[in-house]
Amino acid sequence: MELHNLKPAKGATHSEKRIGRGQGSGWGGTAGRGMNGAGARSGDKEKRGFEGGQTPMQRRLPKRGFKNPNRVEYTALNLDRIQEIAEKFNLKDITPAALHANGIIGRNDKVKVLGRGEVSIAVNLTAHAVSAAAKQAIEEKGGSVNLV
């Protein structure tokens, strides 16, 4: 077997359906579109979500909830995670830029430090928001907290 004599398996390929090329082809006349109606005309397509005339899903289901356009979304980091990051990457100053450089948060993410867990080393923390418990725990270990 060589490249010049390779061919698809028998029955794997089909000849192209040549629509609207005379009665002998079987697809002449209406070209498989039926007799009349929107489907027989050019440019016909159904709208997104069209369900054959049945009331579509987006109209059957009730509207729910409210999306606040002014909501500020924070990435939460607890004290135990701060401790883990400080040890793993050998950081004394933890800033959003340092967290992004090490792949922990996205470039535009805002960071909020929360109080679960403990910190055993003094860290200088810079974040967008800090809970009172987290701030107290960091400052007890000799660290500092700065808000961006």
N, CA, C and O atoms as a GROMACS GRO file, in nm:
protein
  592
    1MET      N    1   0.085  -0.119   0.000
    1MET     CA    2   0.000   0.000   0.000
    1MET      C    3   0.089   0.125   0.000
    1MET      O    4   0.182   0.136   0.080
    2GLU      N    5   0.059   0.216  -0.090
    2GLU     CA    6   0.134   0.340  -0.098
    2GLU      C    7   0.038   0.457  -0.112
    2GLU      O    8  -0.080   0.438  -0.138
    3LEU      N    9   0.090   0.577  -0.094
    3LEU     CA   10   0.004   0.695  -0.091
    3LEU      C   11  -0.080   0.711  -0.219
    3LEU      O   12  -0.195   0.755  -0.212
    4HIS      N   13  -0.023   0.676  -0.334
    4HIS     CA   14  -0.095   0.702  -0.459
    4HIS      C   15  -0.213   0.605  -0.481
    4HIS      O   16  -0.299   0.633  -0.564
    5ASN      N   17  -0.218   0.494  -0.408
    5ASN     CA   18  -0.332   0.405  -0.428
    5ASN      C   19  -0.424   0.394  -0.305
    5ASN      O   20  -0.498   0.296  -0.292
    6LEU      N   21  -0.419   0.492  -0.217
    6LEU     CA   22  -0.512   0.497  -0.104
    6LEU      C   23  -0.647   0.552  -0.151
    6LEU      O   24  -0.650   0.646  -0.230
    7LYS      N   25  -0.756   0.495  -0.104
    7LYS     CA   26  -0.888   0.550  -0.133
    7LYS      C   27  -0.982   0.516  -0.018
    7LYS      O   28  -0.956   0.421   0.057
    8PRO      N   29  -1.090   0.592  -0.002
    8PRO     CA   30  -1.184   0.566   0.109
    8PRO      C   31  -1.250   0.429   0.095
    8PRO      O   32  -1.256   0.373  -0.014
    9ALA      N   33  -1.299   0.377   0.208
    9ALA     CA   34  -1.367   0.248   0.208
    9ALA      C   35  -1.493   0.256   0.122
    9ALA      O   36  -1.550   0.363   0.104
   10LYS      N   37  -1.537   0.142   0.069
   10LYS     CA   38  -1.656   0.138  -0.016
   10LYS      C   39  -1.777   0.182   0.065
   10LYS      O   40  -1.802   0.132   0.174
   11GLY      N   41  -1.854   0.279   0.010
   11GLY     CA   42  -1.974   0.328   0.078
   11GLY      C   43  -1.947   0.443   0.175
   11GLY      O   44  -2.041   0.497   0.233
   12ALA      N   45  -1.820   0.481   0.194
   12ALA     CA   46  -1.786   0.588   0.290
   12ALA      C   47  -1.810   0.726   0.232
   12ALA      O   48  -1.834   0.821   0.308
   13THR      N   49  -1.806   0.740   0.101
   13THR     CA   50  -1.826   0.870   0.039
   13THR      C   51  -1.952   0.869  -0.047
   13THR      O   52  -1.992   0.764  -0.098
   14HIS      N   53  -2.014   0.984  -0.062
   14HIS     CA   54  -2.136   0.997  -0.142
   14HIS      C   55  -2.117   1.112  -0.239
   14HIS      O   56  -2.047   1.209  -0.210
   15SER      N   57  -2.181   1.100  -0.354
   15SER     CA   58  -2.172   1.211  -0.449
   15SER      C   59  -2.258   1.326  -0.398
   15SER      O   60  -2.359   1.305  -0.330
   16GLU      N   61  -2.220   1.447  -0.432
   16GLU     CA   62  -2.288   1.568  -0.386
   16GLU      C   63  -2.429   1.573  -0.444
   16GLU      O   64  -2.449   1.540  -0.561
   17LYS      N   65  -2.526   1.612  -0.363
   17LYS     CA   66  -2.665   1.625  -0.405
   17LYS      C   67  -2.678   1.754  -0.486
   17LYS      O   68  -2.671   1.862  -0.428
   18ARG      N   69  -2.699   1.744  -0.620
   18ARG     CA   70  -2.708   1.862  -0.705
   18ARG      C   71  -2.855   1.902  -0.715
   18ARG      O   72  -2.932   1.845  -0.792
   19ILE      N   73  -2.891   2.002  -0.634
   19ILE     CA   74  -3.031   2.042  -0.620
   19ILE      C   75  -3.071   2.140  -0.730
   19ILE      O   76  -2.993   2.227  -0.768
   20GLY      N   77  -3.194   2.124  -0.783
   20GLY     CA   78  -3.248   2.218  -0.882
   20GLY      C   79  -3.180   2.206  -1.016
   20GLY      O   80  -3.159   2.307  -1.084
   21ARG      N   81  -3.145   2.083  -1.058
   21ARG     CA   82  -3.078   2.063  -1.187
   21ARG      C   83  -3.160   1.971  -1.278
   21ARG      O   84  -3.105   1.885  -1.347
   22GLY      N   85  -3.292   1.989  -1.277
   22GLY     CA   86  -3.376   1.914  -1.369
   22GLY      C   87  -3.445   1.796  -1.304
   22GLY      O   88  -3.404   1.748  -1.199
   23GLN      N   89  -3.554   1.749  -1.371
   23GLN     CA   90  -3.638   1.644  -1.315
   23GLN      C   91  -3.564   1.511  -1.303
   23GLN      O   92  -3.591   1.432  -1.212
   24GLY      N   93  -3.470   1.486  -1.393
   24GLY     CA   94  -3.400   1.358  -1.392
   24GLY      C   95  -3.320   1.334  -1.266
   24GLY      O   96  -3.294   1.220  -1.228
   25SER      N   97  -3.279   1.440  -1.200
   25SER     CA   98  -3.198   1.426  -1.079
   25SER      C   99  -3.281   1.384  -0.958
   25SER      O  100  -3.226   1.335  -0.859
   26GLY      N  101  -3.412   1.403  -0.965
   26GLY     CA  102  -3.497   1.377  -0.849
   26GLY      C  103  -3.508   1.497  -0.757
   26GLY      O  104  -3.588   1.497  -0.664
   27TRP      N  105  -3.428   1.600  -0.783
   27TRP     CA  106  -3.431   1.723  -0.701
   27TRP      C  107  -3.460   1.846  -0.786
   27TRP      O  108  -3.421   1.957  -0.751
   28GLY      N  109  -3.530   1.826  -0.899
   28GLY     CA  110  -3.566   1.938  -0.984
   28GLY      C  111  -3.693   2.003  -0.933
   28GLY      O  112  -3.738   1.972  -0.823
   29GLY      N  113  -3.752   2.092  -1.010
   29GLY     CA  114  -3.879   2.154  -0.973
   29GLY      C  115  -3.868   2.238  -0.848
   29GLY      O  116  -3.821   2.351  -0.853
   30THR      N  117  -3.912   2.183  -0.735
   30THR     CA  118  -3.913   2.260  -0.610
   30THR      C  119  -3.782   2.245  -0.533
   30THR      O  120  -3.766   2.308  -0.428
   31ALA      N  121  -3.688   2.165  -0.581
   31ALA     CA  122  -3.556   2.148  -0.521
   31ALA      C  123  -3.563   2.100  -0.376
   31ALA      O  124  -3.483   2.141  -0.292
   32GLY      N  125  -3.660   2.013  -0.349
   32GLY     CA  126  -3.668   1.955  -0.215
   32GLY      C  127  -3.728   2.045  -0.110
   32GLY      O  128  -3.728   2.011   0.008
   33ARG      N  129  -3.782   2.163  -0.153
   33ARG     CA  130  -3.836   2.258  -0.056
   33ARG      C  131  -3.988   2.248  -0.041
   33ARG      O  132  -4.046   2.325   0.035
   34GLY      N  133  -4.052   2.156  -0.109
   34GLY     CA  134  -4.197   2.147  -0.101
   34GLY      C  135  -4.263   2.250  -0.192
   34GLY      O  136  -4.196   2.316  -0.272
   35MET      N  137  -4.396   2.262  -0.180
   35MET     CA  138  -4.468   2.346  -0.276
   35MET      C  139  -4.465   2.495  -0.240
   35MET      O  140  -4.395   2.572  -0.305
   36ASN      N  141  -4.542   2.536  -0.138
   36ASN     CA  142  -4.552   2.678  -0.106
   36ASN      C  143  -4.516   2.705   0.039
   36ASN      O  144  -4.483   2.613   0.115
   37GLY      N  145  -4.523   2.831   0.077
   37GLY     CA  146  -4.497   2.868   0.216
   37GLY      C  147  -4.360   2.928   0.232
   37GLY      O  148  -4.279   2.931   0.139
   38ALA      N  149  -4.334   2.976   0.354
   38ALA     CA  150  -4.208   3.047   0.382
   38ALA      C  151  -4.088   2.959   0.355
   38ALA      O  152  -3.984   3.008   0.311
   39GLY      N  153  -4.100   2.828   0.381
   39GLY     CA  154  -3.987   2.737   0.363
   39GLY      C  155  -3.946   2.721   0.219
   39GLY      O  156  -3.832   2.682   0.191
   40ALA      N  157  -4.036   2.750   0.124
   40ALA     CA  158  -4.005   2.737  -0.017
   40ALA      C  159  -3.936   2.863  -0.070
   40ALA      O  160  -3.877   2.860  -0.178
   41ARG      N  161  -3.943   2.972   0.003
   41ARG     CA  162  -3.888   3.100  -0.043
   41ARG      C  163  -3.739   3.112  -0.005
   41ARG      O  164  -3.691   3.044   0.086
   42SER      N  165  -3.668   3.199  -0.075
   42SER     CA  166  -3.528   3.222  -0.042
   42SER      C  167  -3.520   3.304   0.087
   42SER      O  168  -3.612   3.380   0.118
   43GLY      N  169  -3.413   3.290   0.160
   43GLY     CA  170  -3.392   3.368   0.282
   43GLY      C  171  -3.469   3.316   0.401
   43GLY      O  172  -3.477   3.383   0.504
   44ASP      N  173  -3.528   3.197   0.389
   44ASP     CA  174  -3.609   3.144   0.499
   44ASP      C  175  -3.520   3.088   0.608
   44ASP      O  176  -3.428   3.010   0.581
   45LYS      N  177  -3.546   3.128   0.731
   45LYS     CA  178  -3.486   3.060   0.846
   45LYS      C  179  -3.573   3.086   0.968
   45LYS      O  180  -3.636   3.191   0.979
   46GLU      N  181  -3.574   2.990   1.059
   46GLU     CA  182  -3.654   3.007   1.180
   46GLU      C  183  -3.579   3.093   1.279
   46GLU      O  184  -3.456   3.094   1.282
   47LYS      N  185  -3.654   3.166   1.360
   47LYS     CA  186  -3.591   3.247   1.464
   47LYS      C  187  -3.530   3.157   1.571
   47LYS      O  188  -3.571   3.042   1.588
   48ARG      N  189  -3.432   3.210   1.641
   48ARG     CA  190  -3.373   3.138   1.753
   48ARG      C  191  -3.480   3.106   1.856
   48ARG      O  192  -3.558   3.194   1.892
   49GLY      N  193  -3.486   2.984   1.904
   49GLY     CA  194  -3.583   2.949   2.006
   49GLY      C  195  -3.721   2.916   1.952
   49GLY      O  196  -3.812   2.891   2.030
   50PHE      N  197  -3.738   2.915   1.818
   50PHE     CA  198  -3.868   2.884   1.761
   50PHE      C  199  -3.900   2.737   1.783
   50PHE      O  200  -3.816   2.651   1.757
   51GLU      N  201  -4.022   2.708   1.832
   51GLU     CA  202  -4.059   2.572   1.866
   51GLU      C  203  -4.182   2.527   1.787
   51GLU      O  204  -4.270   2.462   1.842
   52GLY      N  205  -4.187   2.563   1.660
   52GLY     CA  206  -4.295   2.517   1.575
   52GLY      C  207  -4.429   2.578   1.608
   52GLY      O  208  -4.532   2.517   1.580
   53GLY      N  209  -4.432   2.694   1.665
   53GLY     CA  210  -4.557   2.761   1.698
   53GLY      C  211  -4.598   2.743   1.843
   53GLY      O  212  -4.681   2.817   1.894
   54GLN      N  213  -4.539   2.644   1.910
   54GLN     CA  214  -4.563   2.629   2.055
   54GLN      C  215  -4.498   2.746   2.125
   54GLN      O  216  -4.396   2.797   2.081
   55THR      N  217  -4.560   2.791   2.237
   55THR     CA  218  -4.502   2.903   2.312
   55THR      C  219  -4.360   2.866   2.353
   55THR      O  220  -4.340   2.765   2.421
   56PRO      N  221  -4.262   2.946   2.314
   56PRO     CA  222  -4.123   2.907   2.340
   56PRO      C  223  -4.085   2.912   2.488
   56PRO      O  224  -4.150   2.977   2.569
   57MET      N  225  -3.979   2.841   2.518
   57MET     CA  226  -3.933   2.824   2.656
   57MET      C  227  -3.913   2.958   2.727
   57MET      O  228  -3.953   2.974   2.842
   58GLN      N  229  -3.852   3.056   2.657
   58GLN     CA  230  -3.823   3.183   2.723
   58GLN      C  231  -3.949   3.261   2.756
   58GLN      O  232  -3.943   3.354   2.837
   59ARG      N  233  -4.064   3.227   2.695
   59ARG     CA  234  -4.190   3.293   2.731
   59ARG      C  235  -4.270   3.212   2.831
   59ARG      O  236  -4.353   3.267   2.903
   60ARG      N  237  -4.244   3.080   2.837
   60ARG     CA  238  -4.317   2.995   2.932
   60ARG      C  239  -4.266   3.012   3.074
   60ARG      O  240  -4.342   3.001   3.170
   61LEU      N  241  -4.137   3.038   3.088
   61LEU     CA  242  -4.077   3.047   3.221
   61LEU      C  243  -4.090   3.189   3.276
   61LEU      O  244  -4.078   3.285   3.200
   62PRO      N  245  -4.115   3.202   3.407
   62PRO     CA  246  -4.129   3.336   3.464
   62PRO      C  247  -3.996   3.409   3.475
   62PRO      O  248  -3.890   3.347   3.480
   63LYS      N  249  -4.003   3.541   3.478
   63LYS     CA  250  -3.883   3.621   3.505
   63LYS      C  251  -3.847   3.604   3.651
   63LYS      O  252  -3.936   3.597   3.736
   64ARG      N  253  -3.718   3.597   3.682
   64ARG     CA  254  -3.677   3.579   3.821
   64ARG      C  255  -3.559   3.668   3.853
   64ARG      O  256  -3.469   3.685   3.771
   65GLY      N  257  -3.558   3.724   3.973
   65GLY     CA  258  -3.439   3.786   4.028
   65GLY      C  259  -3.404   3.923   3.973
   65GLY      O  260  -3.479   3.985   3.898
   66PHE      N  261  -3.286   3.966   4.015
   66PHE     CA  262  -3.237   4.099   3.983
   66PHE      C  263  -3.085   4.093   3.979
   66PHE      O  264  -3.023   4.037   4.070
   67LYS      N  265  -3.024   4.147   3.877
   67LYS     CA  266  -2.879   4.154   3.866
   67LYS      C  267  -2.836   4.297   3.892
   67LYS      O  268  -2.866   4.386   3.812
   68ASN      N  269  -2.768   4.320   4.002
   68ASN     CA  270  -2.724   4.453   4.038
   68ASN      C  271  -2.605   4.492   3.949
   68ASN      O  272  -2.500   4.428   3.958
   69PRO      N  273  -2.618   4.593   3.863
   69PRO     CA  274  -2.506   4.629   3.776
   69PRO      C  275  -2.389   4.691   3.851
   69PRO      O  276  -2.279   4.700   3.796
   70ASN      N  277  -2.410   4.734   3.975
   70ASN     CA  278  -2.304   4.799   4.053
   70ASN      C  279  -2.236   4.705   4.152
   70ASN      O  280  -2.155   4.750   4.234
   71ARG      N  281  -2.269   4.575   4.146
   71ARG     CA  282  -2.211   4.479   4.241
   71ARG      C  283  -2.059   4.472   4.224
   71ARG      O  284  -2.009   4.469   4.111
   72VAL      N  285  -1.988   4.470   4.336
   72VAL     CA  286  -1.842   4.454   4.333
   72VAL      C  287  -1.812   4.310   4.370
   72VAL      O  288  -1.846   4.265   4.480
   73GLU      N  289  -1.748   4.237   4.281
   73GLU     CA  290  -1.719   4.095   4.298
   73GLU      C  291  -1.575   4.082   4.350
   73GLU      O  292  -1.482   4.131   4.287
   74TYR      N  293  -1.558   4.015   4.465
   74TYR     CA  294  -1.425   3.995   4.523
   74TYR      C  295  -1.384   3.848   4.511
   74TYR      O  296  -1.468   3.758   4.514
   75THR      N  297  -1.253   3.824   4.499
   75THR     CA  298  -1.199   3.690   4.512
   75THR      C  299  -1.160   3.675   4.659
   75THR      O  300  -1.078   3.751   4.710
   76ALA      N  301  -1.220   3.577   4.726
   76ALA     CA  302  -1.198   3.559   4.870
   76ALA      C  303  -1.072   3.476   4.895
   76ALA      O  304  -1.053   3.371   4.834
   77LEU      N  305  -0.988   3.525   4.985
   77LEU     CA  306  -0.871   3.450   5.030
   77LEU      C  307  -0.875   3.446   5.182
   77LEU      O  308  -0.875   3.551   5.247
   78ASN      N  309  -0.878   3.326   5.241
   78ASN     CA  310  -0.878   3.313   5.385
   78ASN      C  311  -0.735   3.313   5.437
   78ASN      O  312  -0.640   3.299   5.361
   79LEU      N  313  -0.722   3.330   5.569
   79LEU     CA  314  -0.590   3.338   5.630
   79LEU      C  315  -0.508   3.211   5.608
   79LEU      O  316  -0.387   3.218   5.586
   80ASP      N  317  -0.574   3.094   5.612
   80ASP     CA  318  -0.498   2.970   5.590
   80ASP      C  319  -0.441   2.965   5.448
   80ASP      O  320  -0.332   2.912   5.427
   81ARG      N  321  -0.513   3.020   5.351
   81ARG     CA  322  -0.463   3.026   5.213
   81ARG      C  323  -0.349   3.128   5.201
   81ARG      O  324  -0.253   3.106   5.127
   82ILE      N  325  -0.360   3.240   5.274
   82ILE     CA  326  -0.252   3.340   5.277
   82ILE      C  327  -0.123   3.277   5.331
   82ILE      O  328  -0.015   3.298   5.277
   83GLN      N  329  -0.138   3.200   5.440
   83GLN     CA  330  -0.024   3.130   5.501
   83GLN      C  331   0.040   3.034   5.399
   83GLN      O  332   0.162   3.030   5.383
   84GLU      N  333  -0.045   2.958   5.332
   84GLU     CA  334   0.000   2.862   5.231
   84GLU      C  335   0.076   2.931   5.118
   84GLU      O  336   0.181   2.884   5.075
   85ILE      N  337   0.021   3.044   5.070
   85ILE     CA  338   0.083   3.120   4.960
   85ILE      C  339   0.218   3.177   5.004
   85ILE      O  340   0.316   3.170   4.930
   86ALA      N  341   0.222   3.233   5.125
   86ALA     CA  342   0.346   3.293   5.177
   86ALA      C  343   0.457   3.188   5.186
   86ALA      O  344   0.572   3.217   5.154
   87GLU      N  345   0.423   3.066   5.230
   87GLU     CA  346   0.524   2.960   5.242
   87GLU      C  347   0.565   2.907   5.106
   87GLU      O  348   0.684   2.889   5.079
   88LYS      N  349   0.467   2.881   5.020
   88LYS     CA  350   0.495   2.819   4.891
   88LYS      C  351   0.579   2.908   4.800
   88LYS      O  352   0.674   2.861   4.737
   89PHE      N  353   0.546   3.038   4.794
   89PHE     CA  354   0.615   3.130   4.704
   89PHE      C  355   0.718   3.216   4.776
   89PHE      O  356   0.780   3.304   4.716
   90ASN      N  357   0.737   3.192   4.908
   90ASN     CA  358   0.836   3.263   4.990
   90ASN      C  359   0.814   3.415   4.982
   90ASN      O  360   0.906   3.490   4.950
   91LEU      N  361   0.691   3.458   5.013
   91LEU     CA  362   0.656   3.599   5.006
   91LEU      C  363   0.638   3.658   5.144
   91LEU      O  364   0.577   3.597   5.231
   92LYS      N  365   0.693   3.777   5.164
   92LYS     CA  366   0.666   3.854   5.287
   92LYS      C  367   0.560   3.960   5.258
   92LYS      O  368   0.476   3.990   5.343
   93ASP      N  369   0.566   4.017   5.137
   93ASP     CA  370   0.467   4.117   5.095
   93ASP      C  371   0.371   4.051   4.998
   93ASP      O  372   0.408   4.009   4.888
   94ILE      N  373   0.245   4.043   5.040
   94ILE     CA  374   0.143   3.983   4.954
   94ILE      C  375   0.056   4.095   4.898
   94ILE      O  376  -0.018   4.160   4.971
   95THR      N  377   0.066   4.116   4.766
   95THR     CA  378  -0.009   4.221   4.698
   95THR      C  379  -0.089   4.157   4.584
   95THR      O  380  -0.060   4.044   4.544
   96PRO      N  381  -0.190   4.227   4.533
   96PRO     CA  382  -0.263   4.172   4.418
   96PRO      C  383  -0.170   4.143   4.299
   96PRO      O  384  -0.192   4.046   4.226
   97ALA      N  385  -0.068   4.226   4.279
   97ALA     CA  386   0.026   4.204   4.169
   97ALA      C  387   0.105   4.075   4.189
   97ALA      O  388   0.126   3.999   4.094
   98ALA      N  389   0.148   4.049   4.313
   98ALA     CA  390   0.222   3.927   4.344
   98ALA      C  391   0.133   3.804   4.328
   98ALA      O  392   0.178   3.700   4.280
   99LEU      N  393   0.007   3.817   4.370
   99LEU     CA  394  -0.088   3.705   4.357
   99LEU      C  395  -0.114   3.675   4.209
   99LEU      O  396  -0.124   3.558   4.170
  100HIS      N  397  -0.125   3.779   4.128
  100HIS     CA  398  -0.147   3.760   3.984
  100HIS      C  399  -0.024   3.697   3.919
  100HIS      O  400  -0.036   3.609   3.834
  101ALA      N  401   0.094   3.743   3.958
  101ALA     CA  402   0.218   3.691   3.901
  101ALA      C  403   0.234   3.541   3.929
  101ALA      O  404   0.295   3.469   3.850
  102ASN      N  405   0.180   3.494   4.042
  102ASN     CA  406   0.190   3.353   4.078
  102ASN      C  407   0.067   3.272   4.037
  102ASN      O  408   0.053   3.156   4.075
  103GLY      N  409  -0.023   3.335   3.960
  103GLY     CA  410  -0.136   3.263   3.903
  103GLY      C  411  -0.249   3.232   3.999
  103GLY      O  412  -0.325   3.138   3.976
  104ILE      N  413  -0.262   3.308   4.108
  104ILE     CA  414  -0.366   3.281   4.207
  104ILE      C  415  -0.493   3.358   4.175
  104ILE      O  416  -0.603   3.307   4.196
  105ILE      N  417  -0.479   3.480   4.124
  105ILE     CA  418  -0.596   3.559   4.085
  105ILE      C  419  -0.577   3.611   3.942
  105ILE      O  420  -0.467   3.607   3.888
  106GLY      N  421  -0.686   3.660   3.884
  106GLY     CA  422  -0.680   3.720   3.752
  106GLY      C  423  -0.625   3.862   3.759
  106GLY      O  424  -0.609   3.917   3.868
  107ARG      N  425  -0.595   3.919   3.644
  107ARG     CA  426  -0.532   4.051   3.639
  107ARG      C  427  -0.621   4.160   3.698
  107ARG      O  428  -0.571   4.250   3.765
  108ASN      N  429  -0.752   4.152   3.675
  108ASN     CA  430  -0.842   4.258   3.722
  108ASN      C  431  -0.923   4.218   3.844
  108ASN      O  432  -1.016   4.289   3.882
  109ASP      N  433  -0.891   4.105   3.907
  109ASP     CA  434  -0.967   4.059   4.023
  109ASP      C  435  -0.939   4.147   4.144
  109ASP      O  436  -0.828   4.194   4.165
  110LYS      N  437  -1.044   4.167   4.225
  110LYS     CA  438  -1.029   4.236   4.353
  110LYS      C  439  -1.019   4.130   4.462
  110LYS      O  440  -1.086   4.027   4.454
  111VAL      N  441  -0.936   4.154   4.562
  111VAL     CA  442  -0.909   4.055   4.666
  111VAL      C  443  -0.969   4.099   4.798
  111VAL      O  444  -0.952   4.213   4.841
  112LYS      N  445  -1.039   4.006   4.864
  112LYS     CA  446  -1.088   4.030   5.000
  112LYS      C  447  -1.031   3.919   5.088
  112LYS      O  448  -1.044   3.801   5.056
  113VAL      N  449  -0.968   3.957   5.199
  113VAL     CA  450  -0.910   3.861   5.291
  113VAL      C  451  -1.008   3.835   5.403
  113VAL      O  452  -1.059   3.928   5.467
  114LEU      N  453  -1.036   3.706   5.426
  114LEU     CA  454  -1.131   3.664   5.528
  114LEU      C  455  -1.059   3.590   5.641
  114LEU      O  456  -0.944   3.548   5.625
  115GLY      N  457  -1.127   3.573   5.754
  115GLY     CA  458  -1.059   3.530   5.876
  115GLY      C  459  -1.053   3.383   5.908
  115GLY      O  460  -1.017   3.349   6.021
  116ARG      N  461  -1.085   3.291   5.816
  116ARG     CA  462  -1.076   3.148   5.848
  116ARG      C  463  -0.930   3.104   5.853
  116ARG      O  464  -0.852   3.140   5.764
  117GLY      N  465  -0.893   3.029   5.952
  117GLY     CA  466  -0.757   2.979   5.964
  117GLY      C  467  -0.668   3.073   6.044
  117GLY      O  468  -0.716   3.166   6.108
  118GLU      N  469  -0.537   3.046   6.038
  118GLU     CA  470  -0.440   3.125   6.114
  118GLU      C  471  -0.319   3.158   6.028
  118GLU      O  472  -0.291   3.092   5.928
  119VAL      N  473  -0.248   3.265   6.071
  119VAL     CA  474  -0.122   3.302   6.006
  119VAL      C  475  -0.014   3.288   6.112
  119VAL      O  476  -0.029   3.342   6.222
  120SER      N  477   0.095   3.217   6.081
  120SER     CA  478   0.200   3.196   6.180
  120SER      C  479   0.321   3.287   6.158
  120SER      O  480   0.411   3.291   6.242
  121ILE      N  481   0.322   3.361   6.046
  121ILE     CA  482   0.434   3.451   6.018
  121ILE      C  483   0.381   3.592   5.995
  121ILE      O  484   0.263   3.612   5.966
  122ALA      N  485   0.472   3.690   6.009
  122ALA     CA  486   0.433   3.829   5.985
  122ALA      C  487   0.432   3.855   5.834
  122ALA      O  488   0.534   3.836   5.766
  123VAL      N  489   0.317   3.897   5.782
  123VAL     CA  490   0.308   3.929   5.640
  123VAL      C  491   0.257   4.071   5.623
  123VAL      O  492   0.172   4.116   5.699
  124ASN      N  493   0.309   4.140   5.523
  124ASN     CA  494   0.258   4.271   5.486
  124ASN      C  495   0.158   4.250   5.373
  124ASN      O  496   0.196   4.216   5.261
  125LEU      N  497   0.032   4.272   5.404
  125LEU     CA  498  -0.075   4.238   5.311
  125LEU      C  499  -0.134   4.363   5.249
  125LEU      O  500  -0.164   4.460   5.320
  126THR      N  501  -0.150   4.362   5.118
  126THR     CA  502  -0.220   4.469   5.047
  126THR      C  503  -0.337   4.404   4.975
  126THR      O  504  -0.319   4.313   4.894
  127ALA      N  505  -0.459   4.453   5.004
  127ALA     CA  506  -0.580   4.394   4.942
  127ALA      C  507  -0.683   4.503   4.921
  127ALA      O  508  -0.666   4.616   4.967
  128HIS      N  509  -0.791   4.468   4.852
  128HIS     CA  510  -0.898   4.563   4.826
  128HIS      C  511  -0.994   4.572   4.944
  128HIS      O  512  -1.056   4.676   4.966
  129ALA      N  513  -1.007   4.463   5.020
  129ALA     CA  514  -1.094   4.462   5.138
  129ALA      C  515  -1.044   4.356   5.233
  129ALA      O  516  -0.989   4.254   5.191
  130VAL      N  517  -1.063   4.380   5.364
  130VAL     CA  518  -1.018   4.286   5.467
  130VAL      C  519  -1.124   4.282   5.576
  130VAL      O  520  -1.176   4.386   5.617
  131SER      N  521  -1.157   4.160   5.622
  131SER     CA  522  -1.253   4.150   5.732
  131SER      C  523  -1.183   4.188   5.862
  131SER      O  524  -1.061   4.183   5.872
  132ALA      N  525  -1.262   4.227   5.961
  132ALA     CA  526  -1.207   4.272   6.090
  132ALA      C  527  -1.128   4.160   6.157
  132ALA      O  528  -1.022   4.186   6.213
  133ALA      N  529  -1.178   4.037   6.153
  133ALA     CA  530  -1.111   3.923   6.217
  133ALA      C  531  -0.977   3.895   6.150
  133ALA      O  532  -0.878   3.866   6.218
  134ALA      N  533  -0.973   3.904   6.017
  134ALA     CA  534  -0.848   3.879   5.943
  134ALA      C  535  -0.746   3.988   5.975
  134ALA      O  536  -0.628   3.958   5.996
  135LYS      N  537  -0.789   4.112   5.979
  135LYS     CA  538  -0.699   4.223   6.009
  135LYS      C  539  -0.638   4.209   6.147
  135LYS      O  540  -0.518   4.229   6.165
  136GLN      N  541  -0.721   4.174   6.244
  136GLN     CA  542  -0.674   4.156   6.382
  136GLN      C  543  -0.572   4.043   6.390
  136GLN      O  544  -0.468   4.058   6.454
  137ALA      N  545  -0.600   3.928   6.325
  137ALA     CA  546  -0.511   3.813   6.329
  137ALA      C  547  -0.376   3.844   6.267
  137ALA      O  548  -0.273   3.802   6.319
  138ILE      N  549  -0.374   3.918   6.156
  138ILE     CA  550  -0.248   3.952   6.089
  138ILE      C  551  -0.166   4.049   6.173
  138ILE      O  552  -0.045   4.032   6.187
  139GLU      N  553  -0.232   4.149   6.231
  139GLU     CA  554  -0.161   4.248   6.311
  139GLU      C  555  -0.110   4.190   6.443
  139GLU      O  556  -0.010   4.238   6.496
  140GLU      N  557  -0.178   4.087   6.498
  140GLU     CA  558  -0.129   4.020   6.620
  140GLU      C  559   0.004   3.949   6.596
  140GLU      O  560   0.086   3.939   6.687
  141LYS      N  561   0.026   3.899   6.473
  141LYS     CA  562   0.150   3.829   6.439
  141LYS      C  563   0.259   3.926   6.393
  141LYS      O  564   0.366   3.882   6.351
  142GLY      N  565   0.234   4.056   6.399
  142GLY     CA  566   0.335   4.154   6.364
  142GLY      C  567   0.331   4.197   6.216
  142GLY      O  568   0.422   4.264   6.169
  143GLY      N  569   0.227   4.158   6.146
  143GLY     CA  570   0.214   4.196   6.006
  143GLY      C  571   0.139   4.328   5.993
  143GLY      O  572   0.099   4.387   6.092
  144SER      N  573   0.121   4.372   5.870
  144SER     CA  574   0.046   4.496   5.846
  144SER      C  575  -0.054   4.475   5.735
  144SER      O  576  -0.037   4.389   5.649
  145VAL      N  577  -0.162   4.554   5.738
  145VAL     CA  578  -0.267   4.545   5.638
  145VAL      C  579  -0.287   4.680   5.573
  145VAL      O  580  -0.310   4.780   5.641
  146ASN      N  581  -0.276   4.685   5.441
  146ASN     CA  582  -0.301   4.808   5.364
  146ASN      C  583  -0.413   4.783   5.266
  146ASN      O  584  -0.421   4.676   5.205
  147LEU      N  585  -0.500   4.882   5.251
  147LEU     CA  586  -0.609   4.872   5.155
  147LEU      C  587  -0.572   4.946   5.026
  147LEU      O  588  -0.513   5.055   5.031
  148VAL      N  589  -0.606   4.886   4.912
  148VAL     CA  590  -0.577   4.948   4.783
  148VAL      C  591  -0.676   5.061   4.760
  148VAL      O  592  -0.671   5.128   4.656
   0.00000   0.00000   0.00000
